Amino acid sequence: MTSVLLNTLLGVVILMAIATGVLWVYGVPHRWAPALAVARGVLQLAILSVVLTGVISNGYWVAAALLVMFGVAAFTATRRIHFTRDHALMVFTAMATGIVIALLVVFSTGTIDFTPRYVLAIGGIVIGNAMTIATLTGRRFTELVRDRWDQVEAWMSLGATPRQSTRDLTRDAVYAALIPTTDQTKTTGLVTLPGAFVGAIFGGVSPLEAGRFQIVVLASIMAAGAITAVIMAVWMASVRVQPKALT
């Protein structure tokens, strides 16, 4: 076991050294970000593994774990689009709505058994992807409005409301935010083998059952992501001043 851990650590360190080196040579800003993200992920996964050993079969603890995941995810997405009280409320509302609706459909229809283990597995995956889609929606919309501010102002000068002036931009932002998830779903089994599918097979589940589980996961991500993106776009649409540049 010790040798396996050492080999894993060695492999991860080499991979992160390569990533950092490539970014360094090319002069990319924040070149240490990927390595620091992996280091943080290692620490968090280690803690999570220990915690889940004792809570994975307890519904109350699973609910608490999902709430913590959601809080961190919403905070992270908000921070990516400028942390303000209004943005925090927007992201929390959009993500919560999308996630709750998707999970309600999955478990109320009996598609997946309503057990703490499955709730934690699917809930965690959906939360993580909703966070990414919320971030992409907010950032893409902000970038579009900044780039086309002359167009937005022109519409308003003609009598359009701020929401009408950015209508096309909100739709473009939602579309762009869903592209990674849509492409991942379209290429599943051809280009990528999703983690949930591989993990289920390694856990001893038949390929057919693993495939069924993965399809449910992908559909849940798409539903939650679409709802999250649209709510955020509608919320952000009423822009009266040019947004600040994102960092």
Backbone torsions as a table, in degrees:
resi	resn	phi	psi	omega
1	MET	NA	-40.4	-179.9
2	THR	-63.1	-42.2	-179.6
3	SER	-65.5	-35.8	178.6
4	VAL	-64.9	-43.1	179.1
5	LEU	-64.7	-41.0	179.2
6	LEU	-65.3	-42.7	178.3
7	ASN	-63.3	-39.9	178.2
8	THR	-63.0	-46.1	179.7
9	LEU	-60.7	-43.2	179.4
10	LEU	-61.3	-46.1	-179.6
11	GLY	-62.1	-43.7	-179.4
12	VAL	-65.0	-42.1	179.9
13	VAL	-62.7	-43.0	179.6
14	ILE	-64.2	-44.7	-179.9
15	LEU	-61.4	-42.4	179.7
16	MET	-70.7	-32.2	176.1
17	ALA	-65.2	-40.1	177.7
18	ILE	-63.2	-48.0	-178.8
19	ALA	-60.4	-46.8	-178.9
20	THR	-65.5	-40.4	-179.9
21	GLY	-63.1	-43.5	179.4
22	VAL	-62.4	-45.4	179.6
23	LEU	-65.5	-37.5	-179.8
24	TRP	-64.1	-48.3	-178.4
25	VAL	-61.0	-37.6	-177.9
26	TYR	-83.2	-6.2	177.4
27	GLY	76.3	27.2	-179.9
28	VAL	-72.8	134.2	177.1
29	PRO	-67.9	157.2	-179.7
30	HIS	54.9	43.2	-174.2
31	ARG	-67.1	-18.6	179.1
32	TRP	-84.8	-7.8	-174.0
33	ALA	-57.2	-46.3	179.3
34	PRO	-60.4	-43.5	-179.4
35	ALA	-65.2	-42.9	178.4
36	LEU	-65.5	-35.7	178.1
37	ALA	-64.1	-41.9	178.7
38	VAL	-66.6	-42.1	178.7
39	ALA	-60.6	-43.3	177.7
40	ARG	-64.8	-40.8	178.7
41	GLY	-62.3	-39.9	178.0
42	VAL	-60.2	-47.1	180.0
43	LEU	-62.5	-45.4	-177.7
44	GLN	-66.0	-41.0	179.8
45	LEU	-67.3	-35.7	177.8
46	ALA	-63.0	-45.4	178.8
47	ILE	-65.5	-43.6	-178.8
48	LEU	-62.3	-40.6	-179.8
49	SER	-60.5	-42.3	179.0
50	VAL	-66.5	-43.8	-178.1
51	VAL	-65.8	-46.0	-175.5
52	LEU	-66.4	-23.5	177.9
53	THR	-56.7	-34.2	-177.3
54	GLY	-100.5	-8.6	-173.7
55	VAL	-120.2	-7.6	-170.6
56	ILE	-63.7	-21.5	179.8
57	SER	-102.1	2.7	-178.5
58	ASN	-107.6	115.9	-175.3
59	GLY	-59.7	-39.4	-178.0
60	TYR	-66.9	-42.3	179.4
61	TRP	-70.0	-34.2	176.0
62	VAL	-64.0	-42.7	177.3
63	ALA	-60.6	-42.5	178.9
64	ALA	-63.4	-41.6	179.5
65	ALA	-63.1	-41.1	179.5
66	LEU	-67.1	-36.2	178.0
67	LEU	-64.8	-39.9	177.4
68	VAL	-64.8	-45.1	177.8
69	MET	-58.1	-45.4	-178.8
70	PHE	-63.4	-43.9	-180.0
71	GLY	-60.4	-45.2	179.2
72	VAL	-65.9	-41.5	-179.5
73	ALA	-63.4	-45.6	-179.4
74	ALA	-65.7	-39.6	178.2
75	PHE	-63.4	-42.8	-179.3
76	THR	-63.2	-45.3	179.5
77	ALA	-64.1	-40.1	179.6
78	THR	-63.4	-42.5	-178.3
79	ARG	-62.7	-29.8	-178.9
80	ARG	-73.1	-17.7	-178.9
81	ILE	-120.0	30.0	-177.7
82	HIS	80.2	116.2	-176.1
83	PHE	-81.5	108.3	172.7
84	THR	-133.1	166.0	-179.3
85	ARG	-63.4	-41.6	179.8
86	ASP	-65.3	-42.0	178.1
87	HIS	-64.8	-39.7	178.8
88	ALA	-62.0	-45.8	179.0
89	LEU	-62.2	-40.9	179.6
90	MET	-62.5	-49.9	-177.1
91	VAL	-65.7	-44.9	179.9
92	PHE	-60.9	-43.5	-179.0
93	THR	-66.5	-47.3	-177.7
94	ALA	-62.9	-48.2	-178.9
95	MET	-66.3	-43.9	-178.7
96	ALA	-61.4	-42.7	-179.8
97	THR	-62.4	-49.4	-178.9
98	GLY	-62.8	-44.8	-177.6
99	ILE	-66.2	-47.1	-177.6
100	VAL	-63.0	-44.7	-179.9
101	ILE	-62.2	-45.3	-179.3
102	ALA	-61.8	-46.3	-178.1
103	LEU	-69.8	-34.6	177.1
104	LEU	-61.0	-42.8	179.1
105	VAL	-63.9	-45.8	-177.2
106	VAL	-59.8	-47.3	-173.5
107	PHE	-88.6	-29.2	179.9
108	SER	-73.8	-27.5	178.5
109	THR	-85.4	-6.9	-178.7
110	GLY	77.9	12.6	178.8
111	THR	-58.1	-42.9	174.9
112	ILE	-127.5	141.2	-179.9
113	ASP	-60.1	136.1	-179.7
114	PHE	-83.8	81.9	178.4
115	THR	-125.9	153.9	-179.3
116	PRO	-53.2	-38.0	-177.9
117	ARG	-62.9	-47.8	-179.0
118	TYR	-72.2	-37.0	177.9
119	VAL	-60.8	-43.4	179.1
120	LEU	-65.5	-44.4	-177.0
121	ALA	-64.0	-54.3	-177.6
122	ILE	-70.8	-41.2	179.8
123	GLY	-59.0	-44.6	-179.8
124	GLY	-63.4	-41.1	-179.8
125	ILE	-66.8	-44.9	-179.0
126	VAL	-65.0	-40.7	178.6
127	ILE	-60.6	-46.8	-179.1
128	GLY	-61.2	-41.9	-179.8
129	ASN	-73.5	-34.5	175.8
130	ALA	-63.0	-37.8	176.8
131	MET	-59.6	-46.9	-179.5
132	THR	-62.4	-43.9	-178.9
133	ILE	-67.5	-38.6	176.7
134	ALA	-62.0	-43.8	178.9
135	THR	-61.8	-47.5	-178.4
136	LEU	-64.1	-39.6	179.5
137	THR	-63.2	-49.8	-178.6
138	GLY	-62.1	-44.7	-177.8
139	ARG	-70.0	-42.0	-178.7
140	ARG	-66.0	-41.8	179.3
141	PHE	-63.0	-44.5	179.6
142	THR	-60.5	-43.7	180.0
143	GLU	-64.4	-41.7	180.0
144	LEU	-64.0	-43.2	-179.4
145	VAL	-65.3	-41.1	178.3
146	ARG	-63.9	-44.2	-177.5
147	ASP	-68.6	-30.7	-175.2
148	ARG	-117.0	32.6	-177.1
149	TRP	-62.7	-34.8	177.3
150	ASP	-59.9	-39.6	179.5
151	GLN	-66.9	-42.4	179.2
152	VAL	-62.3	-46.5	179.3
153	GLU	-63.0	-36.7	179.6
154	ALA	-62.9	-43.6	177.4
155	TRP	-61.2	-43.9	-178.9
156	MET	-66.6	-34.8	179.1
157	SER	-67.5	-21.8	178.3
158	LEU	-89.1	2.2	176.3
159	GLY	105.6	0.6	178.6
160	ALA	-74.3	149.2	176.0
161	THR	-75.4	161.0	177.2
162	PRO	-55.4	-38.3	-179.7
163	ARG	-67.2	-40.3	177.3
164	GLN	-67.5	-33.5	-177.3
165	SER	-68.0	-25.5	-177.4
166	THR	-111.3	12.1	-174.1
167	ARG	-57.6	-48.9	-179.2
168	ASP	-65.1	-34.6	-179.3
169	LEU	-68.5	-36.9	178.3
170	THR	-64.9	-40.5	179.8
171	ARG	-66.7	-40.1	176.8
172	ASP	-63.6	-38.0	-179.6
173	ALA	-65.9	-42.1	178.3
174	VAL	-63.5	-45.4	179.5
175	TYR	-59.4	-46.3	-178.5
176	ALA	-64.6	-38.6	-178.2
177	ALA	-66.4	-28.4	-177.4
178	LEU	-91.3	-6.9	-177.8
179	ILE	-58.3	-49.3	-179.2
180	PRO	-59.3	-42.4	180.0
181	THR	-67.6	-41.3	179.3
182	THR	-63.2	-44.7	179.9
183	ASP	-65.1	-40.1	178.3
184	GLN	-62.2	-41.2	-179.7
185	THR	-67.1	-43.2	-178.5
186	LYS	-65.0	-32.9	-174.4
187	THR	-100.1	5.3	178.9
188	THR	-60.1	127.9	-179.7
189	GLY	89.9	-18.3	178.4
190	LEU	-105.8	-46.1	-178.9
191	VAL	-108.8	-37.0	-176.8
192	THR	-126.5	151.5	169.3
193	LEU	-112.3	103.6	-174.0
194	PRO	-60.1	152.1	-177.4
195	GLY	-59.5	-40.5	-179.3
196	ALA	-63.0	-38.9	180.0
197	PHE	-66.9	-49.8	-179.5
198	VAL	-63.9	-44.1	-179.7
199	GLY	-61.5	-39.8	179.7
200	ALA	-64.9	-41.2	178.9
201	ILE	-65.8	-44.0	177.1
202	PHE	-61.8	-26.4	178.8
203	GLY	-81.2	-0.2	176.4
204	GLY	100.6	2.8	-179.9
205	VAL	-78.9	147.4	179.3
206	SER	-66.3	151.3	179.2
207	PRO	-56.3	-36.3	179.8
208	LEU	-64.2	-45.8	179.3
209	GLU	-68.4	-37.6	177.3
210	ALA	-63.6	-39.9	177.4
211	GLY	-64.8	-40.4	177.8
212	ARG	-61.9	-43.9	179.9
213	PHE	-62.9	-41.6	-178.5
214	GLN	-66.1	-39.8	178.3
215	ILE	-62.1	-41.3	177.9
216	VAL	-62.6	-42.3	179.2
217	VAL	-61.5	-46.9	-178.6
218	LEU	-63.6	-41.7	178.5
219	ALA	-64.7	-37.8	178.7
220	SER	-65.0	-42.3	178.5
221	ILE	-62.2	-44.3	-179.2
222	MET	-63.3	-43.8	-179.2
223	ALA	-65.2	-49.5	-180.0
224	ALA	-62.6	-40.2	-179.3
225	GLY	-66.9	-42.0	179.3
226	ALA	-62.5	-44.9	179.6
227	ILE	-64.2	-46.1	179.8
228	THR	-59.0	-47.6	-177.0
229	ALA	-64.5	-43.5	-177.6
230	VAL	-67.2	-43.3	179.1
231	ILE	-61.1	-43.8	179.1
232	MET	-64.2	-41.0	-179.5
233	ALA	-64.1	-44.0	178.6
234	VAL	-63.2	-40.7	-178.4
235	TRP	-65.3	-40.1	-175.4
236	MET	-85.2	-10.3	-169.1
237	ALA	-62.1	-33.1	-174.2
238	SER	-82.2	76.2	-177.0
239	VAL	-97.2	128.1	-179.4
240	ARG	-110.7	-21.3	177.3
241	VAL	-131.1	155.5	-179.0
242	GLN	-64.3	128.1	-178.3
243	PRO	-64.7	157.1	175.7
244	LYS	-72.2	154.8	177.6
245	ALA	-68.1	142.1	179.0
246	LEU	-85.8	151.7	178.5
247	THR	-113.5	NA	NA
